[in-house]
Amino acid sequence: MAQDRLPPMLQRLWGREPAPRRGPRPRLDLVTITAAAIELADAEGLAGVSMNSVATKVGVAATALYRYIGSKDDLLMLMSDAIAADPPDPSGRPWRDYLAEWTRLQRDLVLKHSWVLQITKFAPPLGPRRLLWLDRALAALDGTGLDDGEKINVASALTGYALTDAAIVEAAGTGVQEFTEAGIESAADYGELLVELLDPERYPAASAAVRGGAFRGAEGWIHDDDFRFGLDLLLDGVEQLIARRASGSHGGG
């Protein structure tokens, strides 16, 4: 059975752990503990999350917390799944509009809880909340002519884009040591430095781009138009794939 193959904490997360023996009713539950840990992480970063700090926040001794959660790694896994709010309902919506919102919401969710970037594993989801997001993306692609494997690949590509963009935004916002030391505070500063660094003979295309003002006038590092540009590239590709499937062509991807 599936629950027999899952680690104990995932069994509990899915509500499939063996029935407990008789005894006093537990004072706490995973929802309460995980919410406390997320609140600490949002306020202090992952450095503020420990079994001791979470235990203090929920009003128990650290030893008592181990009755519910086996380790800090288990706690981090619970946190990464729990931050996912319910995805929007795709019913009656065009697949492209839905997936554009679906991807943006994932990006925004990670930025709201940016500490999750430190513990995110780029692996297929196993938690119930993250799998709910996958389910809704697959539902949005119903009727497009894509097969199930293609639908999963679309969802994976969009999730990867959301995470990558969030990581770039977070890094730009918190600062990169090398950039700080070089006095680079914006994309415009970066472009000015590249003008000096890039030899037009060795880097002809990149040099021409930066000298032509590719970064000129940029305020800060990130603009929402950049996110939308990349998202549209991905969705245009999906649209082309759907069109090929509709025409009966299976070549070229």
C-alpha positions in Angstrom: 0.0 0.0 0.0 1.1 3.6 -0.7 1.3 4.5 3.0 3.7 1.6 3.7 6.2 3.2 1.2 6.0 6.7 2.7 8.3 8.0 5.4 6.3 8.4 8.7 6.0 12.2 8.4 4.5 12.0 4.9 2.1 9.3 6.2 0.9 11.8 8.8 0.7 14.6 6.3 -1.6 12.5 4.1 -3.6 11.3 7.1 -2.6 7.7 6.5 -0.6 6.9 9.6 -1.6 3.8 11.6 -4.4 4.3 14.1 -2.9 5.5 17.4 -3.1 3.5 20.5 -5.4 4.6 23.2 -4.1 7.3 25.5 -4.5 11.0 26.3 -5.5 13.2 23.4 -2.5 15.1 22.0 -2.3 18.8 22.9 -1.0 19.8 19.5 -1.4 18.9 15.9 0.8 19.3 12.8 -1.1 22.3 11.5 -0.5 24.3 14.7 3.2 23.3 14.8 3.8 24.0 11.2 2.0 27.4 11.3 4.2 28.4 14.2 7.3 27.4 12.3 6.3 29.3 9.2 5.6 32.5 11.3 9.1 32.3 12.7 10.7 31.7 9.3 8.8 34.7 7.8 9.9 36.9 10.6 13.5 35.7 11.2 14.4 33.5 8.3 15.3 29.8 8.6 18.0 30.7 11.2 15.1 31.5 13.6 13.5 28.0 13.2 14.6 25.3 15.5 12.9 22.6 17.4 13.5 24.7 20.6 12.1 28.0 19.1 9.0 26.3 17.7 8.4 24.5 20.9 8.6 27.7 22.8 6.2 29.4 20.4 3.5 26.7 20.8 4.1 26.5 24.5 5.6 23.1 25.0 9.0 21.7 25.9 11.3 20.8 22.9 11.2 17.2 24.0 7.4 17.2 23.8 7.6 18.5 20.2 9.4 15.3 19.2 6.2 13.4 19.9 4.8 15.0 16.8 7.8 15.7 14.5 10.8 13.5 14.3 13.4 16.0 13.2 14.0 19.5 11.9 14.2 18.1 8.4 10.7 16.8 8.8 9.6 20.2 10.0 11.1 21.9 7.0 9.3 19.4 4.7 6.0 20.2 6.4 6.6 23.9 6.1 7.4 23.8 2.3 4.2 22.0 1.6 2.0 24.1 4.0 2.8 27.5 2.5 0.9 26.5 -0.7 -2.5 28.0 -0.5 -5.3 26.4 -2.4 -4.8 27.0 -6.1 -7.4 28.9 -8.1 -10.2 26.9 -9.8 -9.6 26.4 -13.5 -13.2 25.6 -14.3 -14.5 27.5 -17.3 -11.3 29.4 -17.9 -9.1 29.4 -21.0 -6.0 27.3 -20.3 -3.6 30.1 -21.1 -5.2 32.7 -18.8 -5.3 30.1 -16.0 -1.7 28.9 -16.3 -0.5 32.5 -16.5 -2.1 33.2 -13.1 -1.1 29.8 -11.8 2.6 30.5 -12.5 2.5 34.1 -11.2 0.8 32.9 -8.0 3.5 30.3 -7.4 6.2 32.9 -8.0 4.5 35.4 -5.6 4.0 32.6 -3.0 7.7 31.8 -2.9 8.6 35.5 -2.7 6.2 35.9 0.3 8.1 33.0 2.0 11.5 33.4 0.4 13.2 31.1 2.9 11.6 28.2 1.1 14.2 28.8 -1.7 16.8 27.5 0.7 15.1 24.1 1.2 13.3 23.6 -2.1 14.2 20.4 -3.8 13.8 20.3 -7.5 12.0 17.0 -7.4 8.4 15.8 -8.1 6.1 16.9 -5.3 4.9 14.4 -2.6 3.0 16.7 -0.3 -0.8 17.0 -0.6 -0.9 20.8 -1.1 1.8 20.9 -3.8 0.2 18.0 -5.6 -3.1 19.9 -5.6 -1.4 22.6 -7.6 -0.2 20.1 -10.1 -3.7 18.6 -10.3 -5.3 22.0 -11.2 -2.7 22.7 -13.9 -3.5 19.3 -15.5 -7.2 20.0 -15.3 -6.7 23.4 -17.0 -5.1 21.6 -19.9 -8.0 19.2 -20.4 -9.3 19.3 -23.9 -6.1 20.7 -25.4 -5.1 17.5 -27.1 -1.9 17.1 -25.1 -1.3 13.8 -23.6 -0.8 13.3 -19.8 3.0 13.3 -20.0 3.0 16.5 -22.0 0.7 18.2 -19.5 3.0 17.2 -16.6 6.0 18.6 -18.6 4.1 21.9 -19.1 3.4 22.2 -15.4 7.0 21.3 -14.5 8.4 23.9 -16.9 6.1 26.7 -15.6 6.9 25.7 -11.9 10.6 25.8 -12.7 10.2 29.3 -14.3 8.3 30.6 -11.3 11.0 29.3 -8.9 13.9 30.6 -11.0 12.4 34.0 -11.3 11.6 34.2 -7.6 15.2 33.2 -6.8 16.5 36.0 -9.1 14.2 38.6 -7.5 15.2 37.4 -4.0 18.9 37.5 -4.7 18.6 41.0 -6.2 16.6 42.2 -3.2 19.0 40.8 -0.6 22.2 41.7 -2.4 25.0 39.6 -3.8 28.3 40.1 -2.1 30.4 40.6 -5.2 27.9 43.1 -6.6 27.8 45.0 -3.4 31.6 45.2 -3.3 31.6 46.5 -6.9 29.0 49.1 -6.1 26.4 47.5 -8.4 22.9 48.4 -7.1 20.8 48.0 -10.3 20.7 46.5 -13.7 21.9 49.8 -15.1 25.0 49.7 -12.9 25.6 46.1 -14.1 25.4 47.3 -17.7 27.9 50.1 -17.1 30.4 47.6 -15.7 30.0 45.2 -18.6 30.7 48.0 -21.0 34.1 48.2 -19.4 34.7 44.5 -19.0 33.6 43.1 -22.3 36.2 43.1 -25.1 34.2 43.7 -28.4 36.5 41.3 -30.2 36.0 38.3 -27.8 32.4 39.2 -26.8 31.0 40.9 -30.0 27.3 40.2 -29.5 27.2 40.8 -25.7 29.4 43.9 -26.0 27.2 45.4 -28.7 24.1 44.7 -26.6 25.3 46.4 -23.5 26.9 49.3 -25.4 23.6 49.7 -27.2 21.8 50.3 -23.9 20.3 46.9 -23.1 20.4 47.7 -19.4 20.3 51.5 -19.7 17.6 53.3 -17.7 16.7 50.2 -15.6 15.5 51.0 -12.1 16.6 48.3 -9.7 16.9 44.8 -10.9 13.5 43.4 -11.6 10.6 44.6 -13.7 7.3 42.8 -13.9 7.5 43.1 -17.7 10.5 40.8 -17.6 8.6 38.1 -15.8 5.7 38.4 -18.2 8.1 38.3 -21.2 9.5 35.0 -20.1 6.1 33.6 -19.2 4.7 34.5 -22.6 7.6 32.8 -24.3 6.7 29.6 -22.4 3.0 29.8 -23.0 3.5 30.6 -26.7 5.5 27.4 -26.9 2.6 25.5 -25.3 0.2 27.1 -27.6 2.2 26.0 -30.6 2.4 22.5 -29.3 -1.3 22.4 -28.9 -1.7 23.6 -32.4 0.6 20.9 -33.7 -1.4 18.3 -31.9 -4.6 19.7 -33.3 -3.2 19.4 -36.8 -2.1 15.9 -36.2 1.6 16.7 -36.3 3.8 15.1 -33.7 7.1 16.2 -35.1 9.5 18.8 -33.7 8.6 18.3 -30.0 
